[in-house]
């Protein structure tokens, strides 16, 4: 069973590939940093992950270890005693 503390350690281990904040309602909000900005023509520049395997492993772990999940765009994963909402910086374009 994954604890809240274990989850936070996993997210922090992603380094620059993820940003996390704990909301006042207790939700762990995670943003995967996949968007770098725009070029001179205003075309989107997607960011290469520092550790793509770690990001992929984290996404798979959420799917496999959660008790349930909900959402289509931002997905909230429910664990025993806490929830994790996953999004990507490219969602905010």
Buried (B, 14 or more C-beta within 10 A) or exposed (E): EBEBEEBBEBBEEBEEBBBBEEEEEEBBBBBBBBBEEEEEEEEEEEBEBEBEEBBEEBEEBBEEEBEEBEEEEBBBBEBEEBBBBBBBBBEEE
